[in-house]
Amino acid sequence: MKKFLKVLACIAGALIVVRLVQNLVDYLISTFGRHYISSGE
């Protein structure tokens, strides 16, 4: 049972990290992507 809980905690931690990374990537794309697109045109 403890091993199962540890696995659940690892999965939850990984999901949180993935979500944070996705948010960061979205933020970077919306900030820098627009800048590069406007300067490229």
Residue, then its C-alpha position, 0 to 999 in steps of 0.5 A: m500500500k505504501k508503494f502504491l501511495k509513493v507511485l501516486a505521489c510521483i505521478a502527481g508530482a510529474l503532472i504538476v511539473v508538466r503543467l507548470v512547464q506547459n504554462l511557462v512555454d505558453y507564456l514564453i510563446s505569447t511573449f516572445g512569439r508575438h515579438y518575433i512574428s511582428s519583427g519578422e513581418 
